[in-house]
Amino acid sequence: MVGRHAARTRRAALTALGALALTALPPAASAAPGPLPTTARTLGADKPSAQVLRAMERDLGLTPDQATARLVNEAEAGTRAGRLRNALGDRFAGAWVSGATSTELTVATTDAADTGTIQAQGARAAVVEKPLAQLDAVKEKLDAAAARTGTAQTPVWYVDVRTNRVVVQATGEAAAAAFVRSAGVEAANVGLRVSANRPRVLKDLVGGDAYYIDAQARCSIGFSVTKGQQQGFATAGHCGRPGAKTTGYDQSAQGTFQSSTFPGKDMAWVAVNADWTATPDVKAQNGQKVQVAGSVEALVGASVCRSGSTTGWHCGTVRQHDTSVSYAEGTVHGLTETTVCAEPGDSGGPYVAGAQAQGTTSGGSGDCTNGGTTFYQPVNPLLSDFGLTLKTTAAQAQTSPPQDNAAEDAWAAGRVYQAGATVSYGGVRYRCLQNHQAQGSGSPENTPALWQRV
């Protein structure tokens, strides 16, 4: 549903932020080392859709060359950040990209001795006080407090890796202080963003292609998925409950909600009848289409584009992951906040970063005239929770794995892997660099952008 921060949102105060000790790189170090073109090819960033590029040019103020460069840089930065996360271990405190074309990757650590390791990967080092695990623990306390206290005045909270703080968005300082106290968290460990905006879910209308629920409401198709031989699509959980019937954009019989979670999460999937065929397509500008190649999670600061039937095709950037949002219907955890504009009716529609699926529109505040903030439900947890396989342009047929890959932790196509997970393949162990669902043609030995041999 909702979009870019308006001027009034940008005036919101962000207080009590921790200082970062940044180590500057010499200009020559801005280029990433290693076989990075392979990374771009693996993620489809070297051949971006014209529709993605045009929307990025319009919404991010880029030239065609800048838009192309940004997608390649972001793909390569994700792999480098994954390698550094594995190398730093418990000292890792987050990563993000910046600059008009995302030429600068910053990786945060709690130990200044890691600076050389970070710079060796072409990144800038930010030496901070708290590791990411500690920030996550603070946010988990806020999540728990939200289940037992009112959050109407404190509708959003998240880990902000760029400031090394957990941040609470509230209508005022008193409301934020009360929420933090209820969680048993020291006020010094939480930053404040004051804003009158209160996110809402986007029901009754559509984003991407339209579908209708029980002839009463309208929502949007997110991404095509399969479960075994059954075809269907992912969408927002608040759009329908299990058993609800759907019709398509042409009002013909379409399918049935199989699973739905809302609040807590905002995810659902619909199984369709034989009249409908799952494709890797996402609706873009003027009826054109872009195609999805995978589901590799974009870094904070990366560009994302959203499809919606109310407002069309728009782009922006990722503000932060793992955001908790309190809607009137209940709190949803694990959302990603973006600067992409959207409006009611765009709910459930798809977000993509280049050729990589990111998530489905949940809710937000503002509009595409004045700007706003939009949240999406990441697609990888949705795929994992419901046992679904994303429909992509990647070859679906998988070559037989090596005989010794029958181990319990063997890599498997269709499984969702988190950064840091380890698998075996062909008698070799690999560690995951970026969150993604494994594609049939993308074994660890063939996807160095996603897996590191250990």
C-alpha positions in Angstrom: 0.0 0.0 0.0 2.1 3.0 0.9 5.0 4.9 -0.1 7.8 7.3 0.2 8.3 9.5 3.2 6.8 12.9 2.6 8.4 16.1 3.6 6.5 16.0 6.8 7.8 12.6 7.6 11.3 13.7 6.9 10.9 16.3 9.6 10.5 13.5 12.2 13.1 13.6 14.9 15.5 10.8 15.3 17.2 11.1 18.7 19.6 9.3 20.9 21.6 7.7 18.1 24.9 6.0 18.7 28.0 7.4 17.0 29.8 5.3 14.4 33.5 5.4 13.9 33.9 5.2 10.2 37.1 4.2 8.5 37.4 5.9 5.1 38.7 3.9 2.1 41.0 5.4 -0.5 39.2 5.9 -3.8 40.8 2.9 -5.5 39.3 0.6 -2.8 35.8 1.4 -3.8 35.9 -1.2 -6.5 35.0 -4.7 -5.2 37.6 -7.4 -5.5 37.1 -10.9 -7.0 35.0 -12.4 -9.7 32.0 -10.0 -9.1 30.6 -10.2 -12.6 29.8 -13.8 -11.8 27.8 -12.6 -8.8 25.8 -10.2 -11.0 25.1 -13.0 -13.5 24.0 -15.4 -10.8 21.4 -13.0 -9.5 20.3 -11.7 -12.9 21.6 -8.2 -12.2 23.7 -8.0 -15.4 20.6 -8.0 -17.6 17.9 -6.0 -15.8 14.4 -5.5 -17.2 13.8 -2.3 -19.0 10.7 -1.8 -16.9 12.8 -1.9 -13.7 15.4 0.5 -15.1 12.8 3.0 -16.3 11.0 3.0 -12.9 14.4 3.4 -11.0 15.3 6.3 -13.3 12.0 8.0 -12.6 11.7 7.3 -8.8 15.3 7.4 -7.8 16.4 10.2 -10.1 19.0 8.1 -12.0 20.3 8.0 -15.5 20.0 4.7 -17.4 23.7 3.9 -16.8 23.4 4.7 -13.1 20.3 2.5 -12.7 22.2 -0.4 -14.4 25.3 0.1 -12.3 23.3 0.3 -9.1 21.7 -3.1 -9.6 25.1 -4.7 -10.4 26.7 -3.0 -7.4 23.9 -4.1 -5.0 24.1 -7.7 -6.2 27.9 -7.8 -5.6 27.6 -6.0 -2.3 25.2 -8.6 -1.0 27.7 -11.4 -1.6 30.6 -9.4 0.0 28.4 -8.6 3.0 27.6 -12.3 3.4 31.3 -13.3 3.3 32.1 -10.7 5.9 29.2 -11.7 8.1 30.6 -15.2 8.1 34.1 -14.0 8.8 33.2 -11.6 11.7 30.8 -14.0 13.4 29.5 -12.6 16.7 31.2 -9.3 16.0 29.1 -8.6 12.9 26.7 -5.6 13.4 25.0 -5.2 10.1 25.7 -4.1 6.5 24.2 -1.5 4.1 24.8 0.2 0.8 24.8 3.9 0.0 25.4 6.3 -2.8 23.4 7.1 -6.0 24.7 3.8 -7.6 25.3 1.9 -4.3 29.0 2.0 -4.9 29.8 2.0 -1.1 29.2 -1.0 1.0 29.5 -0.4 4.8 29.9 -3.3 7.2 29.7 -2.7 10.9 31.8 -4.6 13.5 32.3 -4.3 17.2 36.1 -4.8 16.9 38.4 -2.2 15.2 40.8 -5.0 14.5 38.3 -6.2 11.8 38.9 -3.1 9.7 41.5 -4.6 7.5 39.3 -7.7 6.8 36.4 -5.5 5.9 38.5 -3.2 3.6 40.0 -6.3 1.9 36.5 -7.0 0.6 36.2 -3.4 -0.8 33.9 -2.3 2.0 34.0 0.6 4.5 34.3 -0.4 8.2 32.0 1.0 10.8 33.2 0.3 14.3 30.2 0.3 16.7 29.3 -0.7 20.2 26.7 -3.4 19.8 26.7 -6.5 17.7 23.6 -7.3 15.6 22.7 -10.2 17.9 22.4 -7.8 20.9 20.2 -5.4 18.9 18.0 -8.3 17.9 17.6 -9.3 21.5 16.4 -5.8 22.4 13.9 -5.8 19.6 12.6 -9.2 20.8 11.8 -7.7 24.2 9.8 -5.0 22.4 8.0 -7.6 20.4 7.1 -9.4 23.5 5.9 -6.2 25.2 3.7 -5.5 22.2 1.7 -8.7 22.8 0.6 -7.5 26.2 0.3 -3.7 25.9 -1.2 -1.2 23.6 0.9 0.1 20.7 -1.5 2.5 19.0 0.9 5.4 19.8 4.0 3.3 19.0 3.2 1.6 15.8 6.6 0.8 14.4 9.9 -0.5 15.9 13.0 -2.0 14.2 16.8 -2.5 14.3 18.5 0.3 12.4 22.0 -1.1 11.5 23.1 2.3 10.2 22.8 3.9 13.6 23.5 0.7 15.7 20.3 1.2 17.6 16.9 -0.2 18.0 14.4 2.6 17.0 10.8 3.1 18.1 8.6 5.2 15.9 6.0 6.9 18.1 3.5 9.8 18.1 5.4 11.4 21.0 8.3 10.9 23.5 6.0 9.9 26.4 4.4 7.1 24.4 7.8 5.8 23.3 9.1 5.9 26.9 6.1 4.0 28.3 6.5 1.3 25.6 10.2 0.9 26.3 9.6 0.7 30.0 7.0 -2.0 29.5 9.6 -4.1 27.6 12.2 -3.8 30.4 14.6 -2.2 28.1 16.9 0.6 29.1 15.9 3.9 27.4 19.6 4.5 26.5 19.5 1.5 24.2 16.6 2.7 22.1 16.3 5.7 19.6 13.1 7.6 18.9 11.6 8.6 15.6 8.6 11.0 16.2 5.9 10.7 13.5 2.1 11.2 13.3 1.9 8.5 10.6 0.1 5.2 11.6 0.4 2.4 9.1 -2.7 0.6 8.0 -3.2 -2.6 6.0 -4.3 -2.3 2.4 -7.4 -4.2 1.9 -10.3 -4.1 -0.5 -8.2 -3.1 -3.5 -5.3 -4.6 -5.5 -1.6 -4.4 -6.3 -0.2 -6.2 -9.3 -3.0 -8.2 -11.0 -6.4 -7.9 -9.3 -8.2 -10.8 -7.6 -11.5 -10.8 -5.6 -12.2 -12.5 -2.3 -15.7 -14.0 -1.8 -17.1 -11.4 -4.2 -16.6 -8.8 -1.4 -13.1 -7.5 -1.4 -10.2 -7.0 -3.8 -6.5 -7.7 -3.3 -3.4 -8.3 -5.4 -1.4 -11.3 -6.6 2.1 -11.2 -5.3 4.3 -14.0 -6.8 3.4 -17.3 -8.5 4.3 -20.3 -6.4 3.9 -24.1 -6.6 3.4 -26.7 -3.9 4.1 -30.1 -5.5 2.0 -30.1 -8.7 -0.4 -27.5 -7.3 0.0 -24.0 -8.8 -1.0 -20.8 -6.9 0.2 -17.4 -5.8 1.5 -15.6 -2.6 -0.3 -12.6 -1.2 -1.0 -10.7 2.0 -2.5 -12.6 4.9 -5.0 -9.9 5.7 -6.6 -10.3 2.3 -8.3 -13.6 3.2 -8.7 -16.6 5.5 -8.3 -20.3 4.7 -11.3 -21.4 2.6 -12.1 -18.0 1.1 -12.8 -18.3 -2.6 -11.2 -16.0 -5.2 -12.0 -14.9 -8.7 -9.5 -13.4 -11.1 -9.1 -9.9 -12.7 -11.7 -11.1 -15.3 -14.2 -12.2 -12.6 -13.7 -15.9 -13.6 -13.4 -18.6 -10.9 -9.8 -18.8 -9.8 -8.9 -20.5 -6.5 -9.1 -20.9 -2.7 -7.0 -19.6 0.2 -5.0 -22.5 1.5 -3.1 -20.9 4.4 -3.2 -17.4 5.9 -1.4 -15.8 8.8 -2.4 -12.3 10.1 -1.6 -10.7 12.5 1.8 -11.9 13.7 2.9 -12.2 10.1 1.1 -11.0 7.0 1.3 -13.9 4.5 -1.1 -16.2 2.6 -1.2 -18.3 -0.5 -4.0 -19.2 -2.9 -4.2 -22.5 -4.9 -5.7 -21.9 -8.3 -7.7 -24.1 -10.7 -6.5 -25.5 -14.0 -7.6 -22.4 -15.9 -4.7 -20.5 -14.4 -1.0 -21.0 -15.0 1.8 -19.9 -12.7 4.5 -17.7 -14.4 7.6 -15.8 -13.1 6.0 -12.5 -14.4 5.3 -9.3 -12.4 3.2 -6.6 -13.9 5.2 -3.4 -14.6 4.6 -0.1 -16.3 2.0 0.2 -19.1 1.1 -3.5 -19.1 4.7 -4.6 -19.5 6.2 -7.4 -17.4 9.3 -8.2 -15.5 10.4 -11.7 -14.5 11.7 -13.1 -11.3 14.9 -15.2 -11.1 15.1 -15.9 -7.4 14.5 -14.5 -3.9 17.9 -13.3 -2.7 17.2 -10.7 0.1 18.4 -7.1 -0.7 20.6 -5.2 1.7 19.5 -2.1 3.6 19.8 0.8 1.2 19.2 -1.3 -1.9 16.6 -0.3 -4.6 13.3 -2.1 -4.7 10.3 -1.7 -7.1 6.6 -2.5 -6.4 3.7 -3.3 -8.6 0.1 -2.2 -7.7 -3.1 -1.7 -9.6 -4.0 1.4 -7.8 -0.8 3.4 -8.3 1.1 1.3 -10.8 4.8 0.6 -10.9 7.1 2.5 -8.4 10.6 2.2 -7.0 12.4 3.3 -3.8 14.9 1.9 -1.3 14.9 -0.5 1.6 15.0 1.4 4.9 15.4 -1.6 7.3 14.5 -5.2 7.7 12.8 -7.0 10.6 10.4 -4.2 11.5 7.5 -4.7 13.8 4.3 -2.8 12.9 1.2 -2.4 15.0 -1.9 -2.1 12.9 -5.4 -1.7 14.3 -6.0 -5.4 13.6 -2.8 -6.5 15.5 1.0 -6.4 15.5 3.0 -7.9 12.6 6.7 -8.8 13.0 9.5 -9.2 10.5 8.3 -6.7 7.9 10.7 -4.6 5.7 10.2 -0.8 5.6 10.7 1.0 2.3 10.4 4.4 0.7 8.3 3.1 -2.2 5.0 4.9 -2.5 1.7 3.0 -2.5 -1.9 3.4 -1.7 -4.9 1.2 -0.6 -5.5 -1.4 -3.2 -1.8 -2.1 -3.8 -2.0 -4.6 -0.9 -0.5 -8.0 -1.5 1.4 -6.9 -4.6 5.0 -7.9 -5.3 8.3 -6.2 -4.5 11.4 -7.0 -6.6 15.0 -5.9 -6.4 16.3 -6.3 -9.9 15.2 -9.8 -10.8 15.0 -11.0 -7.2 11.6 -11.4 -5.4 11.5 -9.5 -2.1 8.1 -9.7 -0.6 4.4 -8.7 -0.8 2.9 -5.4 0.2 1.5 -5.3 3.7 0.6 -1.7 4.7 1.9 1.7 5.5 1.0 5.4 5.6 0.9 8.3 3.2 0.2 8.1 -0.5 1.8 8.5 -4.0 1.0 12.2 -4.2 2.6 13.4 -1.0 4.8 10.4 -0.2 4.7 7.9 2.6 6.1 4.7 4.0 5.3 1.1 3.0 6.1 -2.2 4.6 6.3 -5.6 2.9 6.2 -9.2 4.1 9.4 -10.8 3.0 8.8 -13.7 0.6 11.4 -16.1 2.0 9.6 -16.7 5.3 6.3 -17.0 3.4 7.8 -19.7 1.2 9.3 -21.5 4.2 6.3 -21.4 6.4 3.9 -22.7 3.7 6.3 -25.1 2.0 6.0 -23.3 -1.3 8.4 -23.0 -4.3 8.7 -19.6 -6.0 8.1 -19.7 -9.8 11.2 -18.3 -11.4 13.0 -18.0 -14.8 15.7 -20.4 -13.5 15.6 -24.0 -14.9 13.3 -26.0 -12.8 14.9 -29.3 -13.6 17.7 -30.2 -11.2 20.6 -32.4 -12.1 21.0 -35.4 -9.8 23.0 -34.4 -6.7 26.3 -36.3 -6.0 25.8 -39.7 -4.3 27.3 -38.6 -1.0 24.8 -35.8 -0.7 22.2 -37.9 1.0 23.3 -36.5 4.4 20.6 -34.9 6.5 22.1 -31.4 6.0 22.5 -31.8 2.2 21.7 -28.9 0.0 18.2 -29.1 -1.5 16.4 -27.1 -4.2 13.3 -25.4 -2.9 14.6 -25.0 0.7 14.9 -21.5 2.1 18.3 -20.9 3.5 19.4 -18.1 6.0 22.8 -16.4 5.9 25.2 -18.4 7.9 23.6 -21.8 7.4 25.9 -24.7 6.4 25.1 -27.5 3.9 27.0 -30.4 2.3 27.1 -30.8 -1.5 29.4 -33.2 -3.4 31.4 -34.0 -0.2 32.1 -30.3 0.3 30.7 -28.0 3.0 29.3 -24.6 2.1 28.1 -21.6 4.2 25.2 -19.5 3.0 26.0 -15.8 2.2 22.5 -14.3 1.6 19.0 -15.3 2.6 17.3 -17.0 -0.4 15.3 -20.0 -1.6 17.5 -22.5 -3.5 16.7 -22.8 -7.2 16.9 -26.2 -9.0 19.7 -25.1 -11.2 21.7 -23.2 -8.5 23.7 -25.7 -6.5 26.3 -24.3 -4.1 29.2 -25.1 -6.4 27.6 -23.1 -9.2 26.4 -20.0 -7.2 29.4 -18.3 -5.5 27.2 -15.3 -5.0 25.1 -17.3 -2.5 27.5 -19.9 -1.1 31.0 -19.9 0.3 33.1 -23.0 0.5 34.3 -23.7 4.0 
